[in-house]
Structures are given as structure tokens and as C-alpha cells.
Amino acid sequence: MKARIHVTLKPSVLDPQGQTIQRAVETLGFQGIEDLRQGKYFELTLADTLSAEQAQVMVREIAASVLANPVIEEFNVELE
Amino acid sequence: MRFGVVVFPGSNCDHDAYHVISKVIGQPVDFIWHRRSTINGADAVILPGGFSYGDYLRAGAIAHFSPVMQAVKQHAERGGLVLGICNGFQILCESGLLPGVLMRNRDLRFICRMVTLRVESTDSPFAHLYRPGQIVRMPIAHAEGNYFCDPPTLEELRRERRIILRYCDAGGQTIAEANPNGALDHIAGICSRERNVLGLMPHPERAAEEVLGSADGRTLFQSMAVALAGMVRD
């Protein structure tokens, strides 16, 4: 089983890296980009012995306590 | 009275802190390897600057899980002194010993230069030998020093006078140009509610002797030594 976790800055938090990347992209001539925000992606390979519910609980706890800083970040978990 | 300087893999200001405590302040000090589960009986713990664990994940995020941090937390809960400098401040925020987070600098660059700071509150074991409103000079050297917290936390920090240092210009004004990294409310250093844990981005240990261009940081360590002498005697 794979767990895929996206960690992104909260919408209220300024993302200067995303803004800089957006400007670079626009310099290349790409148009119509209204916003670009940078995030982090984690992929966990989980033992088959874990049930989907167990995995969901565990991965959410990992994301909340380690992968994301709740002061500025939020996360999204997908299990497959 | 003993000081302890925690050494994480990637700490690089640990010897500077050790030097200031032992040679400039003249107090006993030990290094504490981060894998230890005790702080060797230290009365004050310093989390030094550097790049613990290569700043992997987020600056300070992995160091928070080092075994010694449990002992540091217990020490703080007992009222013991904990000073976090630069990466140490980042670790204190990641550990929840101080509120908020140090984000990437506003201009995304690593900044290494002398800054001027205003002492906003002298009410702590770290700053009681400064004068209120004193303008001091210390260097900063960081890429993630942009302090951020949510509005209720900022309100609490202000109300409880827990903002110890703010970035300012040479005249003491907190103008935008004097804020090197975009820190919220010009915050350079804050203390815990009980005032026994201090985190700051500037490096007082690099400004503790005249030969380094400023000795203003020495007062911080002297404040700690005087406070500790009182605590140990009591």
C-alpha cells in the first residue's frame, strides 16, 4: 500500500518561493498563470499487514506531527 | 552552576558558545551530545546555531526528535534556563517550547551581517542586565529567520511582553528597511510564558568580545550567569 502526502502552505501564508518560480515561468513566456504555490510531496510504502483504516490513522498522525508544521502548513493524504 | 551546550549533527556554533561561557564569562560548561537522554545536570542549556540534520524537512524539525530534547523539555518545565540561538530558536519552535515558526527569509537569501536590535523587555533571566530600550549590535546568519505566528499568538506575545528583541535601525526605529528577513512585528527574539526559555535569531556568542566588532551579546550570557547564581543559591 502507498500513502501519498502533499504538504502545502496555508492559503493565508505568503509563499515567496512560489512567487519567484511563477515569475521565472512567466519569463519563459507562459501566460495565464494566476498563482503558483510550492509544496512538498512524501510517498510512504506501507506493510500489507496494515488495514486501510489503520494506515489512514497512522499516516494522518505522521503528517500532523512530523511532515507538516501546523502553524503554517496543511496536508492532504491519499492511500492507494 | 553549570552550562551545557547541546551538539547536534550539523551544529556549527557549539564551540563559539562553549568559548564564550568558559573563557569570556568564566563559567563551567560541558558539551552534551544529542543522543544522550540527560543534560548532565546542567543548570542552563544552550541549543547552538548551525544546520542540525542539514535542515532536512524544515529547519529544526528533525533535531526536535533527538533523545536529548526530552530532557531539555523537562528542564524547561522545571523552570530551568534554555537558550536557543538561530538554529536553536528554530528547534525550540519546532519542539513547541516557543510558539510560532521561522520561515524562509522574505527575499529568499541567506543573510550574514551585523544588525541593530532594540531590547524590548529586560524582564527575563537573559536580559535583566540590559537597559530597557537599549540598542545593541549582533550579527545574524540565516536563511530561515522570518518569524511568523497567528494573530492571537502575536497578541499574546505583545500583551505578556514576551518579545525580547526587535530588529531596528541605528536610531532604534523599527522601520521596514531595518527588518532583514520579513519577521512579523520585527521579532528577533521571544521568551516563553515563564520567561525561562529564550529563542533569538541573532548570534550573541559572535558579539561577546570587542575584537569581534561588538560585545553587546556578552551581557546576555552575563545576565544568565547572574540569574543562575541567584537560582542556585535559592
Interface residues (C-beta under 8 A of the other chain):
Chain A: V13 P16 Q17 T20 V66 L67 N69 V71 I72
Chain B: L57 R58 A61 F65 C93 E94 P99 G100 V101 M103 R104 R106 D107 L108 F148 C149 D150
